[in-house]
């Protein structure tokens, strides 16, 4: 017996990836609905060998549906996620709206699977920020071994994290550099993104941090350990898909690079590619379309006691968003927390 599943925001980067992953992983589905805003009404989306037509989110009744995967902005989520939850549909949300709500579990299955048990308070589960998700997958097994005190992370985040318009802007600006008269002024980003890096993701806060940097701090504390101190610098780079992170970790107990390598090789969701030679590491280009969180450049930091450096790369549309959302749903099923409504009836 399969489930009745809804994908909200099916025409966006993450929504399309959700449909692909649901088909790839053969999630048990009896019926699926693709929803989007009214302007996308009738737009066709692929789901395996089927073609779905987008329905209007505003008019959709979630009664009788089992799971809704939300991949829309916080404003629309604020209106429709509580409505879906009240109509008995479990919401797994990709926006930042519910991540910091004490009554909503924030889940990465490899890190804090048991947290999903608390979903029934609001019938909503939050998916973390893309940059946090891949980082905590790598940090969790090391934290279990040697307890992390402090993390310093710099991110190199691809434009797909902003959306399709940002990908178009990078593409068009790059072409425009070579064709006189076809230069493209920045519109999605505050400065040119082609052949450039921008140390600014999301809005600025009073202390000079950006919200993206604050999210990494708050989400790591909520999912992994509130005692961990973390500081981040989030940077947008001219890459289409795949987020990279240079991570420096200070531990309470001694841990060598070799030990860390062995621990991460055995850790769920992690794939260590760490050869000390040309090309013996993973870049975002290779991570695109893959499910793993790749870890390279693992080495000891001689400037502090019990310090390690590493390079963490993952497809931000998959582990950073769509894949993690589907894995949360698989976790609900594996823990016996939801049953198909048709069957229950």
Secondary structure, DSSP 4 states (H G I P E B T S, - for coil): --EEEEEETTTSHHHHHHHHHHHHTT--EEEEEEEE-GGGTT-EEEETTEEEEPEEGGG---TT--EEEE-S-HHHHHHHHHHHHHTTPEEEE-SSTTTT-TTSEE--HHHHGGGGGGGGGTTEEEPPPHHHHHHHHHHHHHHHHH-EEEEEEEEEE-GGGT-HHHHHHHHHHHHHTTSTT-----SSSSS--TT-EES--S-B-TTS-BHHHHHHHHHHHHHT-TT-EEEEEEEEES-SS-EEEEEEEEESS---HHHHHHHHHHSTTEEE---SSTT-S--HHHHTT--SEEEEEEEE-TTSTTEEEEEEEE-TTIIIIIHHHHHHHHHHHHTT----HHHH-
